[in-house]
Amino acid sequence: MSILPTAKTPPKPDLADLTVLWYGQTKIGKSSTCAQTEGALFLATEPGLNALDVYQAPILSWEDLLAACAEIVEGKHPFKTVIIDTIDNAYKFCTEFILRKFKVEHESDLGYGKGYALVNNEFQRVLTKLAFLPYGLFLISHAKEMEMDSRTGKYMRVVPTLPDKARKIVLGMADMVLFCDLEVSTGDNGEQRVRRVIRTKPSLYYEAGDRTGRLPDTLDLNFKAFLSEFNATPTPAKSAAISKPAAAAAK
């Protein structure tokens, strides 16, 4: 029996079918925005949800995350979107799990590259399994600036705070990478205005992307606005002009 397809797979039209990475500075509104998704379940790997009225499962170890995932897989629940807040701490728990399993204190104690490979393989295995489930998978991370080299000199780029290998795993599987930023402008009266925004398109100065092609380059950090744009009829890609985030522009 052939396992090769006989028809094309249509694009998934529902937000609850996608994997989305939300990242940005602390307390900009990532969690409160994700909390408005339909059937939201937070797998809370760190404190910070006390002000939100949400369903949350405290995750204090990788074993806790595995147990929560096993219940999610069973499907005996009303949830439609799984939110790991933060994915940074989840990766830390994964590392600690592997170190305990092999009774070592550091990844390098397992030989050249082996410890890091075990951690990343376990991390990718679990995330991939979650991503293939019939639920949305939202991953929340913080932001940091990294110095980058180019032929014309050095510049600063904003990226998720995950370690390099883990960041590549998450970026590779995410359907959307959304950078939550502050956009600073000056009004006619000279007064400075600050707007919380979501940046969705690739830039030299920050990590972002939207494989669905449904979102404009920039939109308000507001779930209703985000959902409205996502559900709208897709339009031709808008200008892909590189914009510099407020955090970098202010330096």
C-alpha positions in Angstrom: 0.0 0.0 0.0 1.4 3.4 -1.0 1.8 6.1 1.6 2.3 8.8 -1.0 -0.5 11.4 -1.3 -2.9 11.5 -4.2 -4.1 15.0 -3.5 -2.7 18.3 -2.3 -3.1 19.2 1.4 -5.2 22.5 1.6 -3.9 25.3 3.8 -5.3 25.1 7.4 -7.9 28.0 7.7 -8.3 27.8 11.5 -6.0 29.5 14.0 -6.5 26.5 16.3 -4.6 24.4 13.7 -1.4 26.5 13.8 1.8 26.8 15.8 2.5 30.4 16.8 5.5 31.9 18.6 4.7 35.1 20.5 7.7 37.0 21.9 8.6 40.4 23.2 9.6 42.3 26.3 8.3 41.5 29.8 4.7 42.7 30.6 4.0 44.0 27.1 0.8 41.9 26.9 1.8 38.6 25.3 0.0 36.3 27.9 -3.1 38.5 28.1 -3.4 38.5 24.3 -3.0 34.7 24.1 -5.5 34.3 26.9 -8.3 35.5 24.6 -7.9 32.6 22.2 -10.8 30.1 22.0 -10.5 27.3 24.6 -7.1 28.5 26.0 -5.1 26.2 28.3 -1.9 27.6 29.8 0.9 25.3 30.7 2.5 27.8 33.1 6.2 27.1 33.5 6.7 30.3 35.4 4.6 32.7 37.6 3.0 35.7 35.9 -0.7 34.7 35.3 -2.1 35.9 38.6 -3.9 38.8 37.0 -5.6 36.7 34.4 -8.8 34.7 34.6 -7.5 31.6 32.7 -7.3 27.8 32.9 -3.7 27.0 33.8 -1.8 23.9 34.8 1.4 24.7 36.8 4.4 23.1 35.2 7.4 22.8 37.5 9.4 20.1 35.6 9.6 18.3 32.3 7.8 15.4 33.9 4.9 17.8 34.6 4.9 18.9 31.0 4.9 15.3 29.8 2.0 14.4 32.1 0.0 17.4 30.9 0.7 16.5 27.2 -0.5 12.9 27.9 -3.9 14.3 29.1 -4.1 16.7 26.2 -3.5 13.8 23.8 -6.4 11.8 25.3 -8.7 14.6 24.2 -11.0 14.4 27.2 -11.1 18.1 27.7 -12.7 21.2 26.2 -9.5 23.1 25.3 -8.6 24.1 21.8 -5.4 26.1 22.2 -2.4 25.0 24.2 -0.2 27.9 25.4 3.3 27.1 26.8 4.2 30.2 28.9 7.2 30.4 28.7 8.8 28.0 26.2 12.2 29.2 27.6 11.5 27.6 31.0 10.1 24.5 29.3 13.5 24.1 27.5 15.3 24.6 30.9 13.1 21.9 32.4 14.0 19.6 29.4 17.7 20.1 30.0 17.3 19.3 33.7 15.3 16.2 32.9 18.1 14.8 30.6 20.8 15.7 33.2 18.9 13.8 35.9 18.2 10.9 33.6 21.9 10.4 32.8 23.1 11.4 36.3 25.4 14.2 35.1 25.7 17.9 36.0 26.2 19.4 32.6 25.4 18.5 29.0 29.2 18.4 28.2 29.7 15.6 30.7 28.1 13.1 28.3 30.8 13.6 25.6 31.2 15.9 22.7 27.8 17.1 21.5 25.9 14.1 22.9 24.3 15.9 25.9 23.1 18.8 23.8 21.8 16.5 21.1 19.8 14.5 23.7 18.2 17.6 25.1 17.3 19.1 21.7 16.0 15.8 20.4 13.7 15.4 23.5 12.6 19.0 23.2 11.8 18.7 19.5 10.0 15.4 20.0 7.5 16.7 22.5 6.9 20.0 20.6 6.4 18.2 17.3 3.9 15.8 18.9 2.0 18.8 20.3 2.1 20.6 17.0 0.5 17.6 15.2 -2.4 17.5 17.6 -5.8 19.1 16.5 -5.2 22.1 18.7 -3.5 25.4 18.3 -0.1 25.6 19.9 1.0 29.0 21.2 4.6 29.4 22.5 5.5 32.5 24.5 9.0 33.8 24.9 10.8 36.9 26.0 13.0 39.1 23.8 16.7 40.0 23.8 19.0 42.0 21.6 21.9 40.2 19.9 24.9 41.8 18.1 25.1 40.7 14.5 27.9 41.0 12.0 27.4 42.0 8.4 29.6 43.2 5.5 28.8 46.8 6.4 29.4 46.5 10.1 27.7 45.4 13.3 24.0 45.9 14.2 21.5 44.8 16.9 18.8 42.3 16.2 15.9 41.4 18.5 15.3 37.6 18.9 13.5 35.3 21.3 15.5 34.5 24.5 15.7 30.8 23.8 19.2 29.2 23.5 20.4 29.1 20.0 19.6 25.4 19.2 16.2 25.6 20.8 15.4 28.9 19.0 16.1 27.2 15.7 13.8 24.3 16.5 10.9 26.6 17.5 11.4 29.0 14.5 11.5 26.1 12.1 8.2 24.6 13.3 6.2 27.9 13.9 3.6 28.9 11.3 3.9 32.5 12.7 6.6 34.2 14.6 5.1 37.4 16.1 7.3 40.1 17.7 5.4 42.2 20.2 6.9 45.6 20.2 6.4 49.3 21.1 6.0 51.7 18.2 7.0 55.3 19.1 5.7 58.2 17.1 5.3 62.0 17.6 1.9 63.7 17.2 1.3 67.1 15.6 1.6 68.8 19.0 5.0 67.2 19.6 3.7 64.7 22.1 5.3 61.3 22.0 2.9 58.4 21.5 3.6 54.8 22.3 1.6 52.0 20.6 1.8 48.3 21.4 2.1 46.4 18.1 2.6 43.0 16.6 5.3 42.8 13.9 4.8 39.9 11.5 7.2 40.1 8.6 11.0 39.4 8.4 13.3 42.3 9.2 17.0 42.8 9.5 16.4 44.2 13.0 14.1 41.5 14.5 12.9 37.9 14.0 9.3 37.6 12.6 7.4 35.8 10.0 3.9 34.7 8.8 3.7 31.6 6.6 -0.1 32.1 6.2 0.4 35.4 4.4 -2.8 36.7 6.1 -1.4 39.4 8.4 -0.2 42.9 7.6 3.3 43.9 8.4 2.2 45.6 11.6 -1.0 45.5 13.6 -2.2 46.5 17.1 -1.3 44.1 19.9 -5.0 43.3 20.4 -6.4 39.9 20.0 -9.6 41.1 18.3 -7.6 43.0 15.7 -5.3 40.0 15.2 -8.2 37.6 14.8 -10.0 40.0 12.4 -6.9 40.2 10.2 -6.3 36.5 10.3 -9.9 35.7 9.3 -10.1 38.3 6.6 -9.8 37.2 2.9 -6.1 36.9 2.2 -4.8 39.9 0.2 -1.6 40.3 -1.9 1.5 40.8 0.3 1.9 44.3 1.5 5.1 46.3 1.4 8.0 44.3 2.9 10.0 47.4 3.7 12.3 46.9 6.6 11.3 48.7 9.7 13.3 49.1 12.9 11.7 48.3 16.2 11.3 51.0 18.8 13.6 49.2 21.2 16.5 49.3 18.6 15.6 52.8 17.2 15.7 54.3 20.6 19.4 53.4 21.0 
